[in-house]
Amino acid sequence: MNRSFQRVDRIGDAIQKELGLILQAKFREGELPMITVSAVQVSRDLGHAKVYISALGEEKDIKVAVEALNQLSTKLRYLLAQRMRIRMTPELQFVYDSSIVYGNKLSALIDSVDPDKPKD
């Protein structure tokens, strides 16, 4: 059982790497904000993958980017299948990962409370 989790994790890591390269190549000059694949969570049966993305920009632009990626998920799945050597490429669902923004806000809040910390 532990072995299957390792395989799922390895496939998730590979999908994260390849999707990052695909998105970087395909959307470099587009209207979408700069997108980073922060994590990929693959189901145990390898049928579905939840792709967590982070992006810089306004919240409304990021929501538009997530919607656009979900609409393009079939095409992105096809491009991913061409680059990876796995029997079945999972269906992709894109989700905004707000943990980076949350971490930055939390860090700024801590910095504002600690007056002895030197400013950069």
Backbone as a ProteinNet text record, in pm:
[ID]
protein_1_A
[PRIMARY]
MNRSFQRVDRIGDAIQKELGLILQAKFREGELPMITVSAVQVSRDLGHAKVYISALGEEKDIKVAVEALNQLSTKLRYLLAQRMRIRMTPELQFVYDSSIVYGNKLSALIDSVDPDKPKD
[TERTIARY]
83	0	87.2	191.2	281.8	346.7	371.3	433.9	346.6	214.2	126.2	124.6	133.7	139.4	267	376.7	501.3	488.2	423.3	404.4	314.7	207.5	117.1	191.5	274.3	351.5	451.3	517	613.5	543.1	427.8	352.4	305.8	261.3	221.7	336.8	455.4	573.3	607.5	599.3	629.1	526.9	400.3	295.7	320	356.7	383.7	496	601.9	716.5	677.8	615.5	581.1	475.1	373.1	270.5	329.9	422.9	490.5	561.3	628.7	698.6	599.9	490.7	389.3	327	288.4	224.6	320.2	445.5	544.6	562.4	563.1	582.7	457.8	341	217.6	160.7	179.3	111.5	207	325.6	425.4	379.9	316.7	279.9	130.2	57.8	-87.4	-136.6	-267.2	-331.4	-335.8	-305.9	-311.8	-190.9	-206.8	-92.6	10.1	128.6	234	185.9	179.3	122.7	232.8	225.7	317.8	237.6	279.9	215.9	281.7	206.1	264.2	254.1	154.9	140.9	43	54.5	-39.5	-76.4	-204.4	-254.2	-327.2	-270.5	-324.2	-405.5	-521.1	-603	-532.7	-570.6	-504.8	-521.6	-634	-655.9	-595	-528.6	-460.9	-557.9	-685.3	-784.5	-801.6	-769.8	-789.9	-668	-640.4	-532.3	-581.7	-566.4	-600.4	-469.6	-467.7	-347.7	-363	-278.2	-281.4	-187.6	-242.1	-161	-157.1	-48.1	-38.3	-1.9	-41.1	-16.7	-9.4	62.1	68.6	-33.7	-97.6	-194.9	-319	-415.5	-542.2	-622.3	-705.3	-784.3	-877.3	-936.5	-1027.3	-951.5	-827.9	-746.1	-708.1	-682.3	-645.2	-764.8	-884.4	-1005	-1028.4	-1005.9	-1019.6	-917.6	-795.3	-691	-727.7	-781.3	-822.1	-933.7	-1030.9	-1140.1	-1087	-994.2	-936.2	-860	-784.1	-709.2	-802.9	-911.5	-1008.2	-1076.1	-1099.4	-1156.8	-1056	-928.2	-822.4	-769	-831.7	-776.1	-763.6	-856.2	-847	-724.5	-703	-585.3	-456.7	-456	-337.2	-310.7	-416	-401.9	-338.2	-381.2	-325.1	-175.9	-140.2	0.4	82.8	22.9	90.3	112.5	12.8	23.2	135	158.1	265.5	403.8	413.4	543.2	575.2	473.8	494.4	475.9	541.3	531.6	452	323.7	235.3	117.2	61.9	-45.7	-168.8	-206.2	-325.2	-291.4	-319.5	-297	-423.9	-411.6	-531.4	-600	-730.8	-804.6	-755.3	-744.2	-687.3	-796.5	-785.6	-872.8	-781.1	-794.8	-709.2	-776.7	-698.7	-747.9	-645.1	-692.3	-602	-547.7	-416.8	-349.3	-315.4	-391	-372.1	-273.4	-206.8	-117.8	0.6	50.1	162.6	119	3.7	-49.2	-76.4	-136.6	-165.4	-35.5	66.3	195.7	259.2	250.1	305.4	232.2	98.2	21	56.3	70.3	105.1	244	338	473.6	475.2	397.9	390.3	328.5	229.6	165.7	264.3	341.1	442.2	548.1	591.4	692.1	640.8	512.8	458.7	447.5	440.7	427.9	564.1	668.1	801.2	882.7	886.4	955.5	1107.5	1162.5	1306.7	1368.5	1286.5	1338.6	1385.3	1509.8	1558.2	1482.3	1458.1	1388.8	1488.2	1440	1527.4	1542.3
-119.6	0	125.6	125.2	238.9	261.3	152.6	161.5	239.7	218.7	290.6	440.2	477	619	681.3	608.7	660.8	682	588.6	600.2	720.2	735.1	848.8	979.8	984.7	1105.9	1135.5	1031.6	1051.4	1101.2	1044.7	1089.2	1233.4	1267.5	1405.4	1502.8	1464.7	1550.4	1567.6	1457.8	1464.6	1551.9	1538.8	1620.9	1768.2	1796.4	1934.8	1994	1919.2	1967.8	1989.9	1890.6	1900.1	2007.7	2014.6	2117.8	2257.2	2272.3	2400.8	2442.7	2347	2376.4	2406.7	2329.8	2352.3	2490.6	2524.2	2654.3	2769.1	2749.6	2853.9	2876.6	2769.9	2781.8	2834.1	2787.8	2820.9	2957.3	3001	3122.2	3235.7	3230.2	3332.9	3470.2	3475.6	3604.6	3631.1	3551.7	3564.6	3672.4	3674.7	3773.2	3725.9	3598.4	3543.9	3588.4	3597.6	3633.6	3520.9	3550.4	3449.6	3341.3	3218	3107.9	3011.8	2968	2869.1	2751.7	2630.6	2510.6	2482.7	2502.5	2488.1	2345.9	2269.6	2131.2	2058.2	1926	1841.3	1725.9	1705.3	1596.2	1498.2	1377.1	1277	1175.7	1135.1	1034.8	899	811.2	679.9	598.3	615.7	539.5	608.4	720	799	855.1	862.2	911.8	1062.8	1124	1268.3	1329.8	1452.9	1527.7	1668.2	1709.8	1846.3	1925.5	2027	2105.9	2239.7	2263.2	2388.9	2487.7	2603.8	2705.4	2831.4	2902.4	3033.8	3133.1	3255.6	3358.3	3493.7	3581.9	3719.6	3800.9	3890.8	3975.4	3996	4061.6	4088.2	3959.6	3953.6	3833.3	3799.7	3901.8	3875.7	3818.4	3863.7	3810	3664.7	3634.4	3497.7	3404.9	3451.8	3370.4	3343.5	3444.3	3427.3	3325.4	3331.9	3237.6	3094.4	3074.6	2939.9	2887.6	2973.2	2932.7	2897.3	2977.5	2951.3	2818.8	2793.7	2668.1	2548.3	2561.6	2451.4	2427.8	2534.1	2517.5	2452.2	2479.2	2422.4	2289.2	2236.1	2118	1997.6	1980.4	1868	1882.1	2002.5	2026.7	2011.6	2063.4	2051.4	1906.2	1829.7	1686.5	1615.2	1652.5	1594.4	1627.3	1752.8	1793.5	1721.7	1704.3	1634	1487	1425.3	1284.4	1263.1	1361.7	1350.4	1355.7	1421	1440.2	1334.4	1265.6	1170.2	1028	936.6	795.4	720.3	749.1	676.3	624.8	515.7	449.6	538.6	603.8	688.2	824.8	928.5	1063.6	1108.6	1153.9	1191.9	1316.4	1325.6	1446.8	1556.8	1677.5	1788.3	1882.4	1919.8	2022.1	2126.3	2250.3	2357.6	2431.4	2459	2524.6	2630.2	2745.6	2851.8	2818.6	2826.9	2801.4	2936	2972.7	3103.7	3098.9	2988.2	2975.7	3071.8	3102.4	3195.4	3336.1	3378.4	3510.5	3517.8	3410.9	3405.7	3412.1	3340.2	3342	3479.8	3549	3684.6	3781.5	3769.1	3855.1	3827.5	3700.7	3662.4	3713.4	3701.7	3750.4	3902.3	3973.3	4119	4157.2	4081.9	4108.2	4086.6	3980.2	3952.6	4061.7	4102.6	4208.4	4340.2	4368.2	4493.4	4493.2	4374.8	4364.7	4365.3	4316	4305.6	4431.1	4528.7	4654.5	4641.5	4537.8	4521.9	4458.4	4400.9	4334.8	4440.6	4426.5	4525.4	4515.7	4629.8	4635.3	4605.4	4538.3	4507	4625.6
0	0	0	77.9	82.9	-53.6	-125.3	-255.9	-355	-350.8	-443.1	-413.4	-286.4	-253.3	-308.4	-302	-356.9	-507.1	-575.3	-719.5	-751.8	-678.2	-699.5	-675.8	-572.7	-544.4	-656.1	-706.3	-815.9	-941.4	-971.3	-1088.1	-1068.7	-948.4	-919.3	-938.2	-892.2	-909.6	-1057.3	-1133.2	-1276.2	-1349.5	-1313.8	-1375.1	-1342.5	-1217.9	-1177.3	-1262.9	-1280.3	-1357.8	-1503.7	-1565.9	-1707.4	-1734.7	-1648.5	-1667.6	-1652.6	-1559.9	-1543.4	-1671.2	-1734.6	-1860	-1973	-1979.6	-2082.7	-2066.8	-1944.9	-1920.7	-1949	-1913.8	-1938.2	-2088.5	-2165.2	-2310.2	-2381.1	-2341.1	-2412.2	-2376.7	-2253.3	-2207.6	-2175	-2228.1	-2199.3	-2246.4	-2362.7	-2420.8	-2413.9	-2337.8	-2334.4	-2241.1	-2226.4	-2140.3	-1995.1	-1973.9	-1839	-1757.6	-1625.2	-1541.6	-1539.1	-1491.6	-1478.6	-1382.3	-1430.1	-1353	-1311.1	-1184.9	-1132.3	-1079.7	-1114.6	-1061.8	-927.2	-818.2	-685.2	-630.7	-674.9	-629.1	-719.6	-720.2	-793	-701.6	-685.2	-601.6	-694.1	-707	-798.3	-718	-772.8	-704.6	-710	-620.3	-612.1	-739	-808.5	-932.1	-1054.5	-1033.6	-1137.6	-1241.9	-1208.4	-1302.7	-1299.4	-1186.3	-1170	-1101.5	-1137.8	-1073.9	-1045	-921.5	-883.2	-890.1	-975.4	-1000.4	-929.3	-831	-755.4	-822.9	-856.8	-922.2	-836.8	-849.2	-786.4	-896.5	-876.7	-977.3	-909.9	-971.8	-924.1	-1001.2	-932.4	-999.8	-915.4	-975.6	-908.8	-895	-792.2	-766.5	-883.1	-945	-1057.7	-1176.7	-1200.6	-1309.7	-1283.6	-1157.9	-1122.1	-1139.7	-1102.4	-1121.7	-1270.1	-1353	-1497.6	-1548.3	-1494.8	-1536	-1498.7	-1378.7	-1335.2	-1425.3	-1457.3	-1546.3	-1685.1	-1734.7	-1866.5	-1867.2	-1762.1	-1754.6	-1746.3	-1672.5	-1664.8	-1799	-1875.3	-2009.3	-2104.3	-2083	-2166.8	-2113.6	-2009.5	-1943.1	-2035.8	-2129.8	-2223.6	-2313.7	-2363.6	-2447.7	-2366.7	-2245.4	-2160.9	-2124.3	-2103.9	-2075.7	-2195.2	-2314.4	-2436.2	-2447.9	-2426.3	-2432.5	-2325.6	-2209.5	-2100.3	-2137.2	-2197.9	-2237.1	-2338.9	-2423.9	-2522.8	-2457.7	-2343.7	-2278.4	-2173.5	-2124.4	-2015.5	-2064.3	-1998.1	-2033.5	-1928.2	-1923.4	-1832.9	-1914.3	-1868.5	-1942.1	-1956.6	-1847.5	-1849.4	-1788.8	-1862.4	-1811.7	-1740.6	-1615.6	-1539.7	-1594.9	-1568.6	-1599.7	-1505.6	-1557.1	-1479.9	-1431.3	-1305.4	-1247.4	-1184.2	-1227.8	-1178.7	-1064.5	-958.7	-839.1	-799	-756.4	-711.2	-572.8	-558.1	-431.4	-367.5	-266.4	-202.9	-87.4	-65.8	50.1	43.6	-75.4	-87.8	-48.3	-97.4	-62.7	87.3	140.7	284.1	364.7	321.2	389.7	387.5	274.9	265.3	357.5	364.5	453.9	599.4	632.8	768.9	805.6	713	736.4	756.2	674.1	688.7	822.3	865.3	994.1	1108.8	1102.8	1205.9	1206.7	1086.8	1077.7	1135.4	1120.4	1171.1	1323.8	1383.8	1529.2	1598.1	1531.9	1590.3	1557.3	1647.8	1617.2	1618.1	1681.7	1689.6	1565.4	1480.9	1361.2	1262.7	1210.9	1114.2	981.7	919.9	792.1	680	574.9	458.9	369.1
[MASK]
++++++++++++++++++++++++++++++++++++++++++++++++++++++++++++++++++++++++++++++++++++++++++++++++++++++++++++++++++++++++

